[in-house]
Amino acid sequence: MDDPNGVYSVAAVDDPDPDYEPQIQLFHSTLAEARTITLELWPDDTDFATLTVNVPAAYATENVSVFFLKHHAPNSWLEDSSTTVNIPKGKGTLVAIISDREDSNSPLKVYIKRDFNFQASGSLTISSSDLKDPAEEITGEITYSWLLDKTLVPGHLSWDMKIPEDMMNSSDKYMAEYLNWEDDIFISWWKVTRDVPVTIKAGVKELEPATTTITATAVENNLPKIKFSPYVSTISDYSTRYYNFDIFKKVTIGDYTYQSETHEITLTPGYLAAASNVYMFPDIDLPSWEEYKPTADYVIQSLGICLSPNTIDEMNSLKLGSEWASFYSYLD
């Protein structure tokens, strides 16, 4: 890093399958704003293995949902007390929730195994003594996911129940999530917490479309040139942390034209300020990059803005107590 202001850019391409469009992500920031980057890339088949889960005979005809790291295999039918799921290799906390086959929204038992080391296909036998009763449900308009070590149990698959108290570790957390869709705006609010339920930050529900943040789009040297008017947060104690938008290309098949996403762009206010609030798509001259350049007739459908009292690094690490609001405005 040799820029005196700590300005930097990262471009990442994940192109594992020739039958699908590659994932192309660009992140632009300053060191003062972010030193960590989160990239969601397609996992390789070799990173997964099969796990055969055996449960007590009393639950032989029910469903089991298995959660490990950031992967989940929900509502697998048990046959003769057993089922096989495909999960990523790794080490962490494994969670299994047994639910009623006739009513998958009715959890019957919870199983949590810490320090589960899964490096190759194998089996796991769950005994009756390992199963715990479900904890109470957390009601309201917020969904609560579990964060157990590196394992995520999504709220819509844990039925918003609390982590059983006698199974909870001091490092376990909840991810509180509020979502709201309107005709021209999508709002989400998140908080990492140990205490539930939580209260939605004042001002989140009142967020309005920010359609004037991108004020102009153009092309320079056959690459996108996008002018911004910096967004000013309307939520007390929340600052604008980053902007996010996708670049689309137009694809025509016969008489039908549709838009296909090609690039996901994230940039910070500090980066934009250093560039006089004009984003120029980088002119990368590597021969291998030629096929990943955007088209000159690109389209931007929407703009996302993240507001938070926390830093990007704190949000990326899911630091306890961190919270943020993200909202997308449709531009066309």
C-alpha positions in Angstrom: 0.0 0.0 0.0 1.8 3.1 -1.2 -1.0 5.6 -1.5 -0.4 8.4 1.1 -4.1 8.6 1.9 -4.5 4.8 2.3 -6.8 4.6 -0.7 -7.0 1.0 -2.2 -9.1 -1.2 -4.4 -9.6 -5.0 -4.6 -11.1 -6.9 -7.5 -12.1 -10.5 -7.2 -13.4 -13.0 -9.8 -15.0 -16.3 -9.1 -15.5 -18.2 -12.3 -15.9 -21.9 -11.5 -18.6 -22.9 -14.0 -18.5 -22.0 -17.7 -22.4 -22.4 -17.8 -22.9 -19.5 -15.5 -21.9 -15.8 -15.4 -18.8 -15.3 -13.2 -19.0 -13.5 -9.9 -17.0 -10.3 -10.2 -16.7 -8.1 -7.1 -14.9 -4.9 -6.6 -14.3 -3.2 -3.2 -12.9 0.4 -3.0 -12.0 2.0 0.4 -9.4 3.7 2.5 -7.5 2.0 5.2 -9.0 4.3 7.8 -12.5 3.0 6.9 -11.9 -0.8 6.4 -9.1 -3.3 6.6 -11.2 -6.4 6.2 -13.3 -7.5 3.2 -16.1 -10.0 3.1 -16.4 -11.9 -0.2 -19.2 -14.4 -0.8 -17.9 -16.8 -3.4 -19.3 -20.1 -4.7 -18.0 -23.0 -2.7 -16.2 -25.8 -4.6 -17.7 -29.3 -4.5 -14.4 -30.6 -3.0 -15.0 -28.4 0.1 -18.1 -30.5 1.0 -18.6 -34.1 2.2 -21.6 -36.2 3.2 -22.6 -36.7 6.9 -25.0 -39.4 7.9 -27.1 -38.3 10.9 -28.6 -41.0 13.1 -31.2 -40.0 15.7 -33.0 -41.9 18.5 -35.8 -44.3 17.3 -38.5 -42.1 18.9 -37.9 -39.5 16.1 -37.5 -42.0 13.2 -40.3 -40.5 11.1 -39.7 -36.8 11.7 -37.6 -34.1 10.0 -34.1 -32.9 10.9 -32.4 -29.7 10.0 -28.6 -29.6 10.1 -26.5 -26.4 10.4 -22.7 -26.2 10.1 -20.6 -23.1 9.5 -22.6 -21.0 7.0 -24.4 -23.9 5.4 -27.7 -25.4 6.3 -29.7 -28.5 5.2 -33.2 -27.8 6.3 -36.1 -30.3 6.9 -34.4 -33.5 5.7 -36.8 -36.5 6.0 -35.6 -39.1 8.4 -35.9 -42.7 7.2 -35.3 -45.4 9.8 -33.8 -42.9 12.1 -31.3 -41.7 9.6 -30.6 -39.2 6.9 -27.6 -38.0 4.8 -26.7 -34.4 4.3 -24.0 -32.6 2.3 -22.1 -30.0 4.5 -18.8 -28.1 4.2 -15.6 -29.5 5.6 -14.2 -27.7 8.6 -14.3 -27.4 12.4 -16.9 -25.6 14.4 -20.3 -26.0 16.1 -22.8 -28.3 14.5 -26.5 -27.8 15.3 -29.4 -30.2 14.5 -33.0 -29.4 15.1 -35.6 -32.2 15.0 -39.1 -31.0 14.0 -42.5 -32.5 13.4 -42.8 -33.9 9.9 -46.5 -32.9 9.7 -45.7 -29.4 11.0 -42.1 -28.4 10.1 -42.6 -25.2 12.2 -42.9 -27.2 15.4 -39.4 -27.9 16.8 -39.2 -31.0 19.0 -35.6 -31.3 20.1 -32.3 -29.4 19.7 -28.8 -30.8 19.5 -25.6 -28.8 19.6 -22.1 -30.3 19.2 -19.1 -28.1 19.9 -15.8 -28.4 18.2 -17.2 -30.7 15.6 -14.2 -31.6 13.3 -15.5 -32.6 9.9 -12.8 -33.3 7.3 -14.2 -36.2 5.4 -17.5 -38.1 4.9 -18.7 -39.9 8.0 -21.6 -40.4 10.4 -22.9 -38.8 13.6 -25.1 -40.7 16.1 -27.2 -38.5 18.4 -28.3 -40.1 21.7 -31.5 -39.2 23.6 -29.4 -37.6 26.4 -27.8 -35.2 23.9 -31.2 -33.8 22.9 -32.6 -30.7 24.7 -36.1 -29.3 24.7 -36.6 -26.2 22.5 -36.4 -22.8 24.3 -39.2 -20.2 24.3 -40.1 -18.4 21.1 -39.0 -14.7 20.7 -42.1 -12.9 19.3 -42.4 -9.7 17.4 -41.5 -8.3 14.0 -37.7 -9.1 14.3 -36.2 -12.4 13.3 -33.4 -13.9 15.4 -30.7 -16.1 14.0 -28.1 -17.9 16.1 -24.4 -17.3 15.8 -22.6 -20.2 17.5 -18.9 -20.0 16.8 -18.8 -19.8 13.0 -22.1 -21.5 12.5 -25.2 -19.6 11.5 -28.7 -20.9 12.3 -31.1 -18.7 10.3 -34.0 -17.3 12.3 -36.6 -18.5 9.8 -35.2 -22.1 10.3 -34.9 -21.9 14.1 -38.5 -20.7 14.4 -37.2 -17.7 16.4 -36.7 -19.7 19.5 -34.0 -18.8 22.0 -30.8 -20.9 22.3 -31.5 -23.4 25.1 -30.0 -21.8 28.1 -28.2 -24.9 29.4 -26.5 -25.3 25.9 -25.4 -21.7 25.5 -21.7 -20.7 25.6 -20.4 -17.2 26.6 -19.4 -16.7 22.9 -22.8 -17.4 21.5 -24.8 -14.5 20.0 -27.9 -13.7 18.2 -28.3 -11.8 14.9 -31.4 -9.7 15.1 -32.9 -8.8 11.7 -35.7 -6.5 10.7 -36.8 -6.4 7.0 -39.3 -4.2 5.3 -40.2 -4.2 1.6 -42.0 -1.3 0.0 -42.7 -0.6 -3.7 -39.6 1.5 -4.2 -37.3 0.7 -1.3 -36.0 -2.3 0.6 -34.9 -1.8 4.2 -33.0 -4.2 6.5 -31.7 -3.6 10.0 -29.3 -5.9 11.9 -27.9 -6.1 15.4 -25.5 -8.6 17.0 -26.6 -9.2 20.6 -26.7 -11.6 23.5 -29.8 -10.1 25.0 -33.2 -10.7 23.3 -35.6 -9.3 22.3 -34.1 -6.0 21.0 -35.7 -2.7 19.9 -35.3 -1.4 16.3 -33.2 1.7 16.1 -35.3 4.9 15.8 -35.4 6.2 12.2 -34.9 2.9 10.4 -38.5 2.4 9.5 -38.6 6.0 8.2 -35.8 5.7 5.7 -36.7 7.0 2.3 -35.4 6.2 -1.2 -32.1 7.8 -2.0 -32.5 8.0 -5.7 -30.5 11.3 -6.0 -27.3 9.8 -4.6 -26.2 8.7 -8.0 -26.6 11.8 -10.0 -25.2 10.8 -13.4 -23.9 7.8 -15.3 -21.6 8.1 -18.3 -18.9 6.2 -20.2 -15.2 7.2 -20.4 -12.7 5.1 -22.3 -15.4 2.5 -22.7 -15.7 2.1 -18.9 -18.5 3.2 -16.5 -18.2 6.7 -15.0 -20.6 7.4 -12.2 -21.1 10.7 -10.3 -22.3 10.6 -6.7 -23.9 13.2 -4.4 -22.8 11.9 -0.9 -25.7 10.6 1.2 -26.2 12.2 4.6 -27.6 9.8 7.2 -31.0 10.6 8.7 -30.5 8.3 11.7 -29.0 9.6 14.9 -25.5 8.3 15.6 -25.4 6.4 12.3 -22.9 7.4 9.6 -22.8 6.3 6.0 -20.3 3.4 5.8 -20.5 2.3 2.2 -22.4 2.3 -1.0 -23.2 -0.8 -3.0 -24.6 -1.3 -6.5 -24.6 -3.9 -9.3 -23.7 -3.4 -12.9 -25.9 -5.1 -15.5 -25.5 -5.8 -19.2 -28.3 -6.1 -21.7 -28.7 -9.5 -23.2 -31.0 -10.1 -26.2 -32.3 -13.4 -27.3 -34.6 -13.2 -30.3 -37.1 -10.5 -29.6 -36.5 -10.5 -25.8 -34.0 -8.3 -24.0 -33.2 -8.8 -20.3 -30.6 -7.5 -17.9 -27.9 -9.8 -16.5 -25.8 -8.8 -13.5 -22.0 -8.7 -14.2 -20.3 -6.8 -11.4 -21.0 -6.0 -7.7 -19.4 -2.8 -6.6 -18.9 -1.6 -3.0 -17.2 1.7 -2.2 -16.8 3.9 0.9 -17.4 7.6 1.4 -13.6 8.2 1.9 -12.8 6.6 -1.4 -15.4 8.7 -3.1 -14.1 11.9 -1.5 -10.6 11.1 -2.7 -12.0 10.7 -6.2 -14.1 14.0 -6.1 -17.2 11.9 -5.7 -16.9 10.4 -9.2 -16.5 6.6 -9.5 -14.4 5.5 -12.5 -14.4 1.8 -13.1 -10.8 0.7 -12.9 -8.9 0.2 -16.2 -7.2 -3.1 -15.4 -4.8 -4.0 -18.2 -4.2 -7.6 -17.3 -4.9 -9.8 -20.4 -6.9 -12.2 -18.2 -9.2 -9.4 -17.2 -10.4 -8.5 -20.7 -13.4 -10.8 -20.6 -14.5 -9.4 -17.2 -14.8 -5.7 -18.2 -18.3 -4.2 -18.1 -20.1 -3.3 -21.3 -20.3 0.3 -22.4 -24.1 0.2 -22.4 -24.2 -0.9 -18.8 -27.3 -0.5 -16.5 -27.5 0.3 -12.8 -30.9 -0.7 -11.4 -30.5 0.1 -7.7 -28.3 1.6 -5.1 -27.6 0.2 -1.6 -26.4 2.3 1.3 -25.2 1.1 4.7 -25.5 3.2 7.8 -24.0 2.3 11.1 -22.4 3.6 14.3 -19.8 0.9 13.9 -16.9 0.5 11.5 -16.9 -1.9 8.5 -14.4 -4.1 10.3 -16.7 -4.4 13.3 -19.6 -5.2 11.1 -17.7 -7.8 9.1 -16.5 -9.5 12.3 -20.0 -9.5 13.8 -18.7 -7.7 16.9 -21.1 -8.0 19.9 -23.2 -4.9 20.0 -22.6 -3.8 16.4 -25.7 -2.7 14.4 -26.4 -1.3 11.0 -29.1 -0.5 8.5 -29.0 -1.2 4.8 -31.5 0.1 2.3 -31.8 -0.2 -1.5 -33.4 2.4 -3.7 -34.5 1.4 -7.2 -33.2 3.9 -9.7 -35.2 3.0 -12.8 
